[in-house]
């Protein structure tokens, strides 16, 4: 079925839908991963984005119930050069086209994804619309220009959990909205995790550290956290512009006065803003499994998994020490507070799938909590 992708700058591409008729709109970005498409599709950080995969052949190992990062597909649309309809893998439970159809997500194939990627690299990420219903490219482009810009957009409220839940070995276990009589079930260190669009593998690795993990909605207040008496607070990844969340930033600033705090991706950005930094939008973002990051103290290079369109600048915040930088563009990838138990990284140390170079972040976070209790 013929489909057109129109971009806000007037560029358009003609291809075919491999999921049937429909439309999808959002910010068009590219991801350089050769694998991990199921994790990408279910990562809440891709909310309202049309994801173009730079690797030409996608779907060859199918999809399965285990390799998901949330309870549903989060990306607005999926763009590939060629989609594999007959996967071959012993873990495969479904094909990529069937999986997208079941979740109501439009898939586009047959366009020159190299040309689209190069265009985004030169011109920047931009709004786009995929349509099988509108066959006039000029009209598709015009409608793409009507889509809200990612800059200034709060998407956290669209992906955060509605109720608190404990993360268990069997997955999420809801505990209800009323936490007045909540009792931590175990004996490990107690961590309240703010869900700004949490990837489940982050929660799994926190649990593997022996931590008790209670996940709360993004609008949970510092006062409500105090009633739970945790040992630490953790801020997850998520979509959208961090500067569009002033109320959440205010609550984080209050939490920083009372608890050890760690953050990943959007959590890193929100921490930076709460501590006095500024944020800005990257030209085309960092999306992939092969981004080199340098640990400044040791000189160690980590090959990291990344997914963010915004970055934070804390260079003028005297209380913070920059710990990691991106070797592609020298943007900030991590910091520590000089006096308080606060640590954060921009990249994804859980990296499932992807490199495991940065996995020690979780043991370092656990050790930081333990030191704060001594």
DRENKE-697701 format. One record per residue (C-alpha): residue number from 1; residue in one letter; chain; x, y, z. Coordinates in steps of 0.2 Angstrom, whole numbers, plus 5000, padded with zeros to 4 digits. Layout:
DRENKE-697701
[NUM; 'A'; 'A'; [X; Y; Z]];
...
This chain:
DRENKE-697701
[1; 'X'; 'A'; [5000; 5000; 5000]];
[2; 'X'; 'A'; [5007; 5017; 4994]];
[3; 'X'; 'A'; [5012; 5028; 5008]];
[4; 'X'; 'A'; [5020; 5046; 5009]];
[5; 'X'; 'A'; [5032; 5053; 5022]];
[6; 'X'; 'A'; [5031; 5072; 5022]];
[7; 'X'; 'A'; [5043; 5083; 5032]];
[8; 'X'; 'A'; [5040; 5101; 5038]];
[9; 'X'; 'A'; [5054; 5108; 5027]];
[10; 'X'; 'A'; [5045; 5102; 5011]];
[11; 'X'; 'A'; [5055; 5086; 5008]];
[12; 'X'; 'A'; [5045; 5070; 5005]];
[13; 'X'; 'A'; [5048; 5052; 5002]];
[14; 'X'; 'A'; [5036; 5039; 4994]];
[15; 'X'; 'A'; [5036; 5021; 5000]];
[16; 'X'; 'A'; [5024; 5007; 5006]];
[17; 'X'; 'A'; [5015; 5003; 5022]];
[18; 'X'; 'A'; [5019; 4986; 5028]];
[19; 'X'; 'A'; [5005; 4987; 5041]];
[20; 'X'; 'A'; [4990; 4993; 5032]];
[21; 'X'; 'A'; [4981; 5009; 5030]];
[22; 'X'; 'A'; [4983; 5024; 5042]];
[23; 'X'; 'A'; [4993; 5039; 5047]];
[24; 'X'; 'A'; [5006; 5043; 5060]];
[25; 'X'; 'A'; [5014; 5059; 5064]];
[26; 'X'; 'A'; [5028; 5065; 5076]];
[27; 'X'; 'A'; [5047; 5070; 5076]];
[28; 'X'; 'A'; [5057; 5061; 5063]];
[29; 'X'; 'A'; [5073; 5054; 5070]];
[30; 'X'; 'A'; [5085; 5040; 5066]];
[31; 'X'; 'A'; [5093; 5026; 5076]];
[32; 'X'; 'A'; [5109; 5018; 5071]];
[33; 'X'; 'A'; [5107; 5001; 5080]];
[34; 'X'; 'A'; [5108; 4985; 5070]];
[35; 'X'; 'A'; [5097; 4976; 5082]];
[36; 'X'; 'A'; [5085; 4980; 5096]];
[37; 'X'; 'A'; [5071; 4986; 5086]];
[38; 'X'; 'A'; [5058; 4979; 5099]];
[39; 'X'; 'A'; [5066; 4988; 5113]];
[40; 'X'; 'A'; [5066; 5004; 5103]];
[41; 'X'; 'A'; [5048; 5002; 5099]];
[42; 'X'; 'A'; [5043; 4999; 5117]];
[43; 'X'; 'A'; [5055; 5012; 5125]];
[44; 'X'; 'A'; [5043; 5027; 5131]];
[45; 'X'; 'A'; [5057; 5039; 5127]];
[46; 'X'; 'A'; [5052; 5037; 5109]];
[47; 'X'; 'A'; [5034; 5043; 5112]];
[48; 'X'; 'A'; [5028; 5055; 5098]];
[49; 'X'; 'A'; [5043; 5050; 5087]];
[50; 'X'; 'A'; [5044; 5042; 5070]];
[51; 'X'; 'A'; [5059; 5031; 5071]];
[52; 'X'; 'A'; [5070; 5028; 5055]];
[53; 'X'; 'A'; [5082; 5013; 5057]];
[54; 'X'; 'A'; [5098; 5016; 5048]];
[55; 'X'; 'A'; [5102; 4997; 5046]];
[56; 'X'; 'A'; [5093; 4992; 5030]];
[57; 'X'; 'A'; [5085; 4975; 5035]];
[58; 'X'; 'A'; [5074; 4975; 5050]];
[59; 'X'; 'A'; [5063; 4961; 5058]];
[60; 'X'; 'A'; [5074; 4946; 5054]];
[61; 'X'; 'A'; [5073; 4939; 5071]];
[62; 'X'; 'A'; [5055; 4943; 5075]];
[63; 'X'; 'A'; [5048; 4949; 5091]];
[64; 'X'; 'A'; [5044; 4940; 5108]];
[65; 'X'; 'A'; [5036; 4944; 5125]];
[66; 'X'; 'A'; [5052; 4945; 5134]];
[67; 'X'; 'A'; [5062; 4959; 5125]];
[68; 'X'; 'A'; [5050; 4974; 5129]];
[69; 'X'; 'A'; [5054; 4990; 5139]];
[70; 'X'; 'A'; [5036; 4994; 5143]];
[71; 'X'; 'A'; [5019; 4987; 5142]];
[72; 'X'; 'A'; [5015; 4993; 5124]];
[73; 'X'; 'A'; [5023; 5000; 5109]];
[74; 'X'; 'A'; [5028; 5019; 5112]];
[75; 'X'; 'A'; [5035; 5025; 5095]];
[76; 'X'; 'A'; [5022; 5034; 5084]];
[77; 'X'; 'A'; [5028; 5026; 5068]];
[78; 'X'; 'A'; [5042; 5015; 5061]];
[79; 'X'; 'A'; [5052; 5018; 5045]];
[80; 'X'; 'A'; [5064; 5005; 5038]];
[81; 'X'; 'A'; [5072; 5001; 5021]];
[82; 'X'; 'A'; [5066; 4983; 5020]];
[83; 'X'; 'A'; [5055; 4974; 5033]];
[84; 'X'; 'A'; [5057; 4955; 5035]];
[85; 'X'; 'A'; [5040; 4946; 5035]];
[86; 'X'; 'A'; [5047; 4929; 5039]];
[87; 'X'; 'A'; [5058; 4930; 5054]];
[88; 'X'; 'A'; [5070; 4915; 5059]];
[89; 'X'; 'A'; [5074; 4914; 5078]];
[90; 'X'; 'A'; [5070; 4901; 5091]];
[91; 'X'; 'A'; [5064; 4915; 5102]];
[92; 'X'; 'A'; [5052; 4923; 5090]];
[93; 'X'; 'A'; [5034; 4923; 5094]];
[94; 'X'; 'A'; [5028; 4935; 5080]];
[95; 'X'; 'A'; [5034; 4944; 5065]];
[96; 'X'; 'A'; [5037; 4963; 5066]];
[97; 'X'; 'A'; [5023; 4968; 5054]];
[98; 'X'; 'A'; [5010; 4958; 5064]];
[99; 'X'; 'A'; [5017; 4965; 5080]];
[100; 'X'; 'A'; [5015; 4983; 5074]];
[101; 'X'; 'A'; [4997; 4979; 5067]];
[102; 'X'; 'A'; [4992; 4972; 5084]];
[103; 'X'; 'A'; [4998; 4988; 5092]];
[104; 'X'; 'A'; [4990; 5000; 5079]];
[105; 'X'; 'A'; [5007; 5007; 5073]];
[106; 'X'; 'A'; [5011; 5012; 5055]];
[107; 'X'; 'A'; [5026; 5004; 5047]];
[108; 'X'; 'A'; [5034; 5012; 5032]];
[109; 'X'; 'A'; [5046; 5003; 5020]];
[110; 'X'; 'A'; [5054; 5005; 5003]];
[111; 'X'; 'A'; [5061; 5023; 5005]];
[112; 'X'; 'A'; [5079; 5028; 5004]];
[113; 'X'; 'A'; [5083; 5028; 5023]];
[114; 'X'; 'A'; [5101; 5033; 5019]];
[115; 'X'; 'A'; [5095; 5049; 5011]];
[116; 'X'; 'A'; [5082; 5052; 5025]];
[117; 'X'; 'A'; [5096; 5050; 5038]];
[118; 'X'; 'A'; [5108; 5061; 5029]];
[119; 'X'; 'A'; [5094; 5074; 5027]];
[120; 'X'; 'A'; [5091; 5074; 5046]];
[121; 'X'; 'A'; [5109; 5075; 5050]];
[122; 'X'; 'A'; [5111; 5090; 5039]];
[123; 'X'; 'A'; [5095; 5099; 5043]];
[124; 'X'; 'A'; [5091; 5092; 5060]];
[125; 'X'; 'A'; [5076; 5082; 5067]];
[126; 'X'; 'A'; [5060; 5088; 5061]];
[127; 'X'; 'A'; [5041; 5086; 5061]];
[128; 'X'; 'A'; [5034; 5073; 5049]];
[129; 'X'; 'A'; [5018; 5064; 5044]];
[130; 'X'; 'A'; [5016; 5047; 5036]];
[131; 'X'; 'A'; [5000; 5044; 5027]];
[132; 'X'; 'A'; [4992; 5031; 5016]];
[133; 'X'; 'A'; [4976; 5041; 5015]];
[134; 'X'; 'A'; [4983; 5057; 5008]];
[135; 'X'; 'A'; [4992; 5055; 4991]];
[136; 'X'; 'A'; [4996; 5073; 4988]];
[137; 'X'; 'A'; [5014; 5076; 4994]];
[138; 'X'; 'A'; [5011; 5095; 4996]];
[139; 'X'; 'A'; [4996; 5092; 5007]];
[140; 'X'; 'A'; [5006; 5079; 5018]];
[141; 'X'; 'A'; [5020; 5092; 5020]];
[142; 'X'; 'A'; [5007; 5105; 5025]];
[143; 'X'; 'A'; [5000; 5094; 5038]];
[144; 'X'; 'A'; [5017; 5090; 5045]];
[145; 'X'; 'A'; [5020; 5108; 5048]];
[146; 'X'; 'A'; [5004; 5108; 5060]];
[147; 'X'; 'A'; [5011; 5095; 5072]];
[148; 'X'; 'A'; [5017; 5102; 5089]];
[149; 'X'; 'A'; [5036; 5105; 5090]];
[150; 'X'; 'A'; [5046; 5094; 5102]];
[151; 'X'; 'A'; [5054; 5109; 5110]];
[152; 'X'; 'A'; [5043; 5115; 5124]];
[153; 'X'; 'A'; [5032; 5098; 5124]];
[154; 'X'; 'A'; [5028; 5089; 5140]];
[155; 'X'; 'A'; [5026; 5071; 5135]];
[156; 'X'; 'A'; [5030; 5063; 5152]];
[157; 'X'; 'A'; [5011; 5064; 5157]];
[158; 'X'; 'A'; [5007; 5053; 5142]];
[159; 'X'; 'A'; [5019; 5039; 5147]];
[160; 'X'; 'A'; [5020; 5039; 5166]];
[161; 'X'; 'A'; [5012; 5025; 5176]];
[162; 'X'; 'A'; [4995; 5029; 5183]];
[163; 'X'; 'A'; [4997; 5020; 5199]];
[164; 'X'; 'A'; [5012; 5016; 5210]];
[165; 'X'; 'A'; [5019; 4998; 5208]];
[166; 'X'; 'A'; [5033; 4987; 5215]];
[167; 'X'; 'A'; [5045; 4980; 5203]];
[168; 'X'; 'A'; [5047; 4961; 5207]];
[169; 'X'; 'A'; [5055; 4947; 5199]];
[170; 'X'; 'A'; [5039; 4944; 5190]];
[171; 'X'; 'A'; [5037; 4962; 5184]];
[172; 'X'; 'A'; [5026; 4976; 5189]];
[173; 'X'; 'A'; [5015; 4973; 5204]];
[174; 'X'; 'A'; [5003; 4988; 5207]];
[175; 'X'; 'A'; [5000; 4993; 5225]];
[176; 'X'; 'A'; [4986; 5006; 5222]];
[177; 'X'; 'A'; [4985; 5024; 5223]];
[178; 'X'; 'A'; [4983; 5025; 5242]];
[179; 'X'; 'A'; [5000; 5023; 5250]];
[180; 'X'; 'A'; [4995; 5029; 5268]];
[181; 'X'; 'A'; [4998; 5011; 5275]];
[182; 'X'; 'A'; [5011; 5005; 5263]];
[183; 'X'; 'A'; [5024; 4994; 5270]];
[184; 'X'; 'A'; [5040; 4990; 5261]];
[185; 'X'; 'A'; [5040; 4971; 5259]];
[186; 'X'; 'A'; [5058; 4966; 5260]];
[187; 'X'; 'A'; [5074; 4970; 5269]];
[188; 'X'; 'A'; [5085; 4978; 5255]];
[189; 'X'; 'A'; [5088; 4997; 5253]];
[190; 'X'; 'A'; [5072; 5006; 5249]];
[191; 'X'; 'A'; [5072; 5016; 5233]];
[192; 'X'; 'A'; [5057; 5027; 5226]];
[193; 'X'; 'A'; [5059; 5027; 5207]];
[194; 'X'; 'A'; [5050; 5041; 5198]];
[195; 'X'; 'A'; [5043; 5035; 5182]];
[196; 'X'; 'A'; [5045; 5048; 5168]];
[197; 'X'; 'A'; [5044; 5034; 5155]];
[198; 'X'; 'A'; [5054; 5021; 5163]];
[199; 'X'; 'A'; [5062; 5007; 5153]];
[200; 'X'; 'A'; [5059; 4990; 5162]];
[201; 'X'; 'A'; [5077; 4985; 5161]];
[202; 'X'; 'A'; [5082; 4999; 5172]];
[203; 'X'; 'A'; [5070; 4993; 5185]];
[204; 'X'; 'A'; [5077; 4975; 5183]];
[205; 'X'; 'A'; [5095; 4980; 5186]];
[206; 'X'; 'A'; [5090; 4991; 5201]];
[207; 'X'; 'A'; [5081; 4975; 5208]];
[208; 'X'; 'A'; [5097; 4964; 5204]];
[209; 'X'; 'A'; [5107; 4976; 5216]];
[210; 'X'; 'A'; [5096; 4970; 5230]];
[211; 'X'; 'A'; [5086; 4986; 5231]];
[212; 'X'; 'A'; [5067; 4987; 5235]];
[213; 'X'; 'A'; [5060; 4996; 5220]];
[214; 'X'; 'A'; [5044; 5006; 5222]];
[215; 'X'; 'A'; [5039; 5015; 5206]];
[216; 'X'; 'A'; [5028; 5031; 5207]];
[217; 'X'; 'A'; [5020; 5042; 5194]];
[218; 'X'; 'A'; [5029; 5058; 5188]];
[219; 'X'; 'A'; [5018; 5070; 5198]];
[220; 'X'; 'A'; [5022; 5061; 5215]];
[221; 'X'; 'A'; [5027; 5075; 5227]];
[222; 'X'; 'A'; [5041; 5076; 5238]];
[223; 'X'; 'A'; [5029; 5076; 5253]];
[224; 'X'; 'A'; [5022; 5060; 5247]];
[225; 'X'; 'A'; [5040; 5053; 5246]];
[226; 'X'; 'A'; [5044; 5058; 5264]];
[227; 'X'; 'A'; [5029; 5047; 5270]];
[228; 'X'; 'A'; [5037; 5032; 5262]];
[229; 'X'; 'A'; [5054; 5035; 5271]];
[230; 'X'; 'A'; [5065; 5028; 5257]];
[231; 'X'; 'A'; [5084; 5027; 5257]];
[232; 'X'; 'A'; [5086; 5035; 5240]];
[233; 'X'; 'A'; [5076; 5042; 5225]];
[234; 'X'; 'A'; [5079; 5037; 5207]];
[235; 'X'; 'A'; [5074; 5047; 5191]];
[236; 'X'; 'A'; [5071; 5037; 5175]];
[237; 'X'; 'A'; [5072; 5041; 5157]];
[238; 'X'; 'A'; [5057; 5048; 5147]];
[239; 'X'; 'A'; [5052; 5058; 5132]];
[240; 'X'; 'A'; [5050; 5077; 5128]];
[241; 'X'; 'A'; [5058; 5093; 5133]];
[242; 'X'; 'A'; [5064; 5093; 5151]];
[243; 'X'; 'A'; [5062; 5112; 5152]];
[244; 'X'; 'A'; [5043; 5109; 5150]];
[245; 'X'; 'A'; [5042; 5101; 5167]];
[246; 'X'; 'A'; [5045; 5115; 5180]];
[247; 'X'; 'A'; [5033; 5108; 5193]];
[248; 'X'; 'A'; [5043; 5091; 5193]];
[249; 'X'; 'A'; [5059; 5101; 5193]];
[250; 'X'; 'A'; [5053; 5110; 5209]];
[251; 'X'; 'A'; [5049; 5093; 5217]];
[252; 'X'; 'A'; [5066; 5086; 5213]];
[253; 'X'; 'A'; [5075; 5101; 5221]];
[254; 'X'; 'A'; [5065; 5097; 5237]];
[255; 'X'; 'A'; [5070; 5079; 5236]];
[256; 'X'; 'A'; [5089; 5083; 5234]];
[257; 'X'; 'A'; [5089; 5091; 5251]];
[258; 'X'; 'A'; [5084; 5075; 5259]];
[259; 'X'; 'A'; [5089; 5059; 5249]];
[260; 'X'; 'A'; [5103; 5052; 5239]];
[261; 'X'; 'A'; [5097; 5054; 5221]];
[262; 'X'; 'A'; [5102; 5045; 5204]];
[263; 'X'; 'A'; [5096; 5048; 5187]];
[264; 'X'; 'A'; [5097; 5042; 5169]];
[265; 'X'; 'A'; [5093; 5051; 5153]];
[266; 'X'; 'A'; [5078; 5063; 5156]];
[267; 'X'; 'A'; [5082; 5060; 5175]];
[268; 'X'; 'A'; [5099; 5066; 5172]];
[269; 'X'; 'A'; [5092; 5082; 5163]];
[270; 'X'; 'A'; [5080; 5086; 5176]];
[271; 'X'; 'A'; [5093; 5084; 5190]];
[272; 'X'; 'A'; [5104; 5096; 5180]];
[273; 'X'; 'A'; [5090; 5109; 5179]];
[274; 'X'; 'A'; [5085; 5107; 5197]];
[275; 'X'; 'A'; [5103; 5110; 5202]];
[276; 'X'; 'A'; [5105; 5126; 5192]];
[277; 'X'; 'A'; [5109; 5120; 5174]];
[278; 'X'; 'A'; [5101; 5124; 5158]];
[279; 'X'; 'A'; [5095; 5113; 5144]];
[280; 'X'; 'A'; [5095; 5114; 5125]];
[281; 'X'; 'A'; [5089; 5104; 5110]];
[282; 'X'; 'A'; [5102; 5094; 5100]];
[283; 'X'; 'A'; [5102; 5096; 5081]];
[284; 'X'; 'A'; [5097; 5077; 5077]];
[285; 'X'; 'A'; [5099; 5069; 5094]];
[286; 'X'; 'A'; [5108; 5054; 5100]];
[287; 'X'; 'A'; [5099; 5038; 5096]];
[288; 'X'; 'A'; [5109; 5021; 5094]];
[289; 'X'; 'A'; [5120; 5008; 5102]];
[290; 'X'; 'A'; [5137; 5014; 5097]];
[291; 'X'; 'A'; [5140; 5031; 5105]];
[292; 'X'; 'A'; [5158; 5034; 5113]];
[293; 'X'; 'A'; [5158; 5041; 5130]];
[294; 'X'; 'A'; [5174; 5046; 5140]];
[295; 'X'; 'A'; [5175; 5044; 5159]];
[296; 'X'; 'A'; [5185; 5060; 5163]];
[297; 'X'; 'A'; [5194; 5054; 5178]];
[298; 'X'; 'A'; [5200; 5037; 5172]];
[299; 'X'; 'A'; [5201; 5041; 5153]];
[300; 'X'; 'A'; [5191; 5025; 5150]];
[301; 'X'; 'A'; [5180; 5025; 5134]];
[302; 'X'; 'A'; [5163; 5017; 5135]];
[303; 'X'; 'A'; [5153; 5012; 5120]];
[304; 'X'; 'A'; [5136; 5017; 5125]];
[305; 'X'; 'A'; [5117; 5016; 5121]];
[306; 'X'; 'A'; [5109; 5032; 5119]];
[307; 'X'; 'A'; [5092; 5040; 5116]];
[308; 'X'; 'A'; [5089; 5058; 5119]];
[309; 'X'; 'A'; [5085; 5074; 5109]];
[310; 'X'; 'A'; [5089; 5086; 5122]];
[311; 'X'; 'A'; [5105; 5089; 5133]];
[312; 'X'; 'A'; [5109; 5098; 5149]];
[313; 'X'; 'A'; [5123; 5111; 5152]];
[314; 'X'; 'A'; [5130; 5112; 5170]];
[315; 'X'; 'A'; [5147; 5120; 5166]];
[316; 'X'; 'A'; [5142; 5135; 5176]];
[317; 'X'; 'A'; [5136; 5125; 5192]];
[318; 'X'; 'A'; [5151; 5126; 5204]];
[319; 'X'; 'A'; [5143; 5112; 5215]];
[320; 'X'; 'A'; [5144; 5099; 5201]];
[321; 'X'; 'A'; [5158; 5089; 5194]];
[322; 'X'; 'A'; [5157; 5083; 5176]];
[323; 'X'; 'A'; [5161; 5065; 5175]];
[324; 'X'; 'A'; [5158; 5060; 5157]];
[325; 'X'; 'A'; [5158; 5068; 5139]];
[326; 'X'; 'A'; [5152; 5062; 5122]];
[327; 'X'; 'A'; [5166; 5060; 5111]];
[328; 'X'; 'A'; [5156; 5064; 5095]];
[329; 'X'; 'A'; [5151; 5081; 5100]];
[330; 'X'; 'A'; [5158; 5084; 5118]];
[331; 'X'; 'A'; [5141; 5086; 5126]];
[332; 'X'; 'A'; [5138; 5082; 5144]];
[333; 'X'; 'A'; [5135; 5063; 5148]];
[334; 'X'; 'A'; [5137; 5063; 5167]];
[335; 'X'; 'A'; [5140; 5072; 5183]];
[336; 'X'; 'A'; [5142; 5070; 5202]];
[337; 'X'; 'A'; [5138; 5083; 5216]];
[338; 'X'; 'A'; [5154; 5088; 5225]];
[339; 'X'; 'A'; [5146; 5087; 5242]];
[340; 'X'; 'A'; [5130; 5077; 5241]];
[341; 'X'; 'A'; [5125; 5060; 5236]];
[342; 'X'; 'A'; [5119; 5064; 5219]];
[343; 'X'; 'A'; [5124; 5056; 5202]];
[344; 'X'; 'A'; [5117; 5055; 5185]];
[345; 'X'; 'A'; [5122; 5049; 5167]];
[346; 'X'; 'A'; [5114; 5055; 5151]];
[347; 'X'; 'A'; [5117; 5038; 5142]];
[348; 'X'; 'A'; [5108; 5022; 5145]];
[349; 'X'; 'A'; [5119; 5010; 5156]];
[350; 'X'; 'A'; [5106; 4997; 5156]];
[351; 'X'; 'A'; [5109; 4995; 5137]];
[352; 'X'; 'A'; [5097; 4981; 5134]];
[353; 'X'; 'A'; [5102; 4976; 5120]];
[354; 'X'; 'A'; [5118; 4985; 5117]];
[355; 'X'; 'A'; [5135; 4987; 5126]];
[356; 'X'; 'A'; [5138; 4983; 5144]];
[357; 'X'; 'A'; [5152; 4994; 5146]];
[358; 'X'; 'A'; [5142; 5006; 5158]];
[359; 'X'; 'A'; [5133; 4993; 5168]];
[360; 'X'; 'A'; [5143; 4997; 5184]];
[361; 'X'; 'A'; [5133; 5013; 5186]];
[362; 'X'; 'A'; [5120; 5003; 5196]];
[363; 'X'; 'A'; [5133; 4996; 5208]];
[364; 'X'; 'A'; [5140; 5013; 5210]];
[365; 'X'; 'A'; [5122; 5020; 5214]];
[366; 'X'; 'A'; [5120; 5007; 5227]];
[367; 'X'; 'A'; [5136; 5010; 5235]];
[368; 'X'; 'A'; [5132; 5029; 5236]];
[369; 'X'; 'A'; [5116; 5025; 5245]];
[370; 'X'; 'A'; [5126; 5014; 5257]];
[371; 'X'; 'A'; [5139; 5027; 5261]];
[372; 'X'; 'A'; [5126; 5040; 5264]];
[373; 'X'; 'A'; [5119; 5029; 5278]];
[374; 'X'; 'A'; [5136; 5027; 5287]];
